[in-house]
Amino acid sequence: MTILVTGGAGYLGSVLVPKLLARGHRVKVLDIGYFGIGHLRAFRPTVELFREDIERVVNDHRFCDELLDQVDCIIHLAAISNDPSAELNPTLTKHVNFDGTLALAEEARKRGIHFVFSSSCSVYGEAPGELTEDSPLEPLTAYAHSKVEAEAALGQMAGGEWRPVSLRNGTLFGYSPRMRFDLVVNIFSLYSTLYNEIKVFGDGLQWRPYLHVNDCARAFVHFAEKRDHSHFVYNIAHENLRVVDVAGLFQQMNPRLKVSHLNMVEPDRRDYRVRASRMEGAGFLPRLTVEAGVVEITEAIINGQIPDPESIYYRNAKWLKELSELGNRSHREILGLMENIPNRAATSF
Ligand SMILES: NC(=O)c1ccc[n+]([C@@H]2O[C@H](COP(=O)([O-])OP(=O)(O)OC[C@H]3O[C@@H](n4cnc5c(N)ncnc54)[C@H](O)[C@@H]3O)[C@@H](O)[C@H]2O)c1
């Protein structure tokens, strides 16, 4: 198949793209390049790169013809991809995460292209018990709202042969060639390795479903290749844990570790755990534990595979804020700015 991966240069995309190539698919990537795209150039066979804003899909039909030429499936990951980044500019978040998704999905529907959307378990917000795909949604942030609205729009557009699928991913962890250190297991791995100390914000009693980035990438391969899914929405998760449980795992792995608690001015209300039996029924099973992810990240830090791991480059919200003061500048200006920052993430530009 020819598969277009939007956001293919991001944390998840950079793990997914080589898996698709290894399975013999031809891969196109559309990514604005907020976190660099250079690492994709190392992949073999080569990837066809469109360093473009998803905005062009909204506005430029001729561009869509070129982008979607021969494409059989779109895996749509491009997004302002976490709560703090999304709050920097909720209008931009809606534009990228909702309007961009809708425009791309319209093009996919017109052309009969299979569409796999990267949603998030954060759509559940704060709710007791194990949540299924049919549980009520309670989006608490601009990010979660954008995912809920995009899922709903896809559901309304579905019809006949065109059956888009939304994967509600849990909180990811694990090593990626485009690393993120703003995800809880990854942050704990960083500070446990460098300082023998991790900090839990608040009481740490909030539940989250966790999923290794490799397993998440495998789930996207699975749902891209399998067209006969019975549902439009799937929870994709492996282990439900509270943040204190995650900290406990780190202590078991490193008995000298100090765990401290920090008070939060505004406590994080998000608290959800999910049941993933629908995903299992569709024939997909995650394999990798939190412990496996911790070992691999620790090794990557020690081996120097991740240059300057404390840089804000690995933290989406801080990086985007530094780049742009989002909201005052256009995407084009942000990119121009990035190109002119010397030595920051030099390997990626
Ligand atoms: N990482 C997680 O824990 C997690 C959990 C649930 C859902 N998700 C979803 O999975 C997807 C991928 O997440 P990730 O962790 O790889 O995030 P990421 O921020 O590393 O990657 C997102 C990519 O999208 C690109 N992008 C952003 N705006 C764009 C635009 N206007 N036009 C084109 N490209 C644009 C960025 O340059 C980046 O490479 C996102 O949709 C995210 O919401 C992630």
The ligand as an SDF file (V2000), in Angstrom:
LIG
                    3D

 44 48  0  0  0  0  0  0  0  0999 V2000
    2.2560   10.8560   22.9010 N   0  0  0  0  0  0  0  0  0  0  0  0
    1.1600   10.4850   23.5600 C   0  0  0  0  0  0  0  0  0  0  0  0
    1.2030   10.0760   24.7410 O   0  0  0  0  0  0  0  0  0  0  0  0
   -0.1750   10.4900   22.8610 C   0  0  0  0  0  0  0  0  0  0  0  0
   -1.2700    9.9450   23.5480 C   0  0  0  0  0  0  0  0  0  0  0  0
   -2.5120    9.9560   22.9270 C   0  0  0  0  0  0  0  0  0  0  0  0
   -2.6510   10.4880   21.6570 C   0  0  0  0  0  0  0  0  0  0  0  0
   -1.5730   10.9990   21.0070 N   0  0  0  0  0  0  0  0  0  0  0  0
   -1.7740   11.5620   19.6560 C   0  0  0  0  0  0  0  0  0  0  0  0
   -0.8980   10.9090   18.7590 O   0  0  0  0  0  0  0  0  0  0  0  0
   -0.4540   11.8150   17.7480 C   0  0  0  0  0  0  0  0  0  0  0  0
    1.0610   11.8560   17.7130 C   0  0  0  0  0  0  0  0  0  0  0  0
    1.5510   12.2810   18.9820 O   0  0  0  0  0  0  0  0  0  0  0  0
    3.1060   12.4480   19.2470 P   0  0  0  0  0  0  0  0  0  0  0  0
    3.3520   12.0920   20.6580 O   0  0  0  0  0  0  0  0  0  0  0  0
    3.8810   11.7840   18.1750 O   0  0  0  0  0  0  0  0  0  0  0  0
    3.2260   14.0340   19.1090 O   0  0  0  0  0  0  0  0  0  0  0  0
    4.3920   14.9210   18.4660 P   0  0  0  0  0  0  0  0  0  0  0  0
    4.1190   16.3020   18.9310 O   0  0  0  0  0  0  0  0  0  0  0  0
    5.7180   14.3190   18.7400 O   0  0  0  0  0  0  0  0  0  0  0  0
    4.1080   14.7910   16.9080 O   0  0  0  0  0  0  0  0  0  0  0  0
    3.1380   15.5570   16.2440 C   0  0  0  0  0  0  0  0  0  0  0  0
    3.7170   15.9380   14.8860 C   0  0  0  0  0  0  0  0  0  0  0  0
    2.7150   16.7220   14.1990 O   0  0  0  0  0  0  0  0  0  0  0  0
    3.3790   17.7690   13.5340 C   0  0  0  0  0  0  0  0  0  0  0  0
    2.4510   18.8990   13.3480 N   0  0  0  0  0  0  0  0  0  0  0  0
    1.9360   19.7150   14.3070 C   0  0  0  0  0  0  0  0  0  0  0  0
    1.1810   20.6740   13.7410 N   0  0  0  0  0  0  0  0  0  0  0  0
    1.1990   20.4440   12.4040 C   0  0  0  0  0  0  0  0  0  0  0  0
    0.6120   21.1070   11.2940 C   0  0  0  0  0  0  0  0  0  0  0  0
   -0.1260   22.2230   11.4420 N   0  0  0  0  0  0  0  0  0  0  0  0
    0.8300   20.6190   10.0450 N   0  0  0  0  0  0  0  0  0  0  0  0
    1.6160   19.5110    9.8740 C   0  0  0  0  0  0  0  0  0  0  0  0
    2.2160   18.8500   10.8970 N   0  0  0  0  0  0  0  0  0  0  0  0
    2.0070   19.3070   12.1450 C   0  0  0  0  0  0  0  0  0  0  0  0
    4.5490   18.1530   14.4330 C   0  0  0  0  0  0  0  0  0  0  0  0
    5.5790   18.8060   13.6980 O   0  0  0  0  0  0  0  0  0  0  0  0
    4.9740   16.7880   14.9890 C   0  0  0  0  0  0  0  0  0  0  0  0
    6.0260   16.2290   14.2460 O   0  0  0  0  0  0  0  0  0  0  0  0
   -1.1080   13.1440   18.0630 C   0  0  0  0  0  0  0  0  0  0  0  0
   -2.2980   13.2730   17.3150 O   0  0  0  0  0  0  0  0  0  0  0  0
   -1.4340   13.0390   19.5410 C   0  0  0  0  0  0  0  0  0  0  0  0
   -2.5290   13.8640   19.8940 O   0  0  0  0  0  0  0  0  0  0  0  0
   -0.3470   10.9980   21.5780 C   0  0  0  0  0  0  0  0  0  0  0  0
  1  2  1  0
  2  3  2  0
  2  4  1  0
  4  5  1  0
  4 44  2  0
  5  6  2  0
  6  7  1  0
  7  8  2  0
  8  9  1  0
  8 44  1  0
  9 10  1  0
  9 42  1  0
 10 11  1  0
 11 12  1  0
 11 40  1  0
 12 13  1  0
 13 14  1  0
 14 15  2  0
 14 16  1  0
 14 17  1  0
 17 18  1  0
 18 19  2  0
 18 20  1  0
 18 21  1  0
 21 22  1  0
 22 23  1  0
 23 24  1  0
 23 38  1  0
 24 25  1  0
 25 26  1  0
 25 36  1  0
 26 27  1  0
 26 35  1  0
 27 28  2  0
 28 29  1  0
 29 30  1  0
 29 35  2  0
 30 31  1  0
 30 32  2  0
 32 33  1  0
 33 34  2  0
 34 35  1  0
 36 37  1  0
 36 38  1  0
 38 39  1  0
 40 41  1  0
 40 42  1  0
 42 43  1  0
M  CHG  2   8   1  16  -1
M  END
$$$$
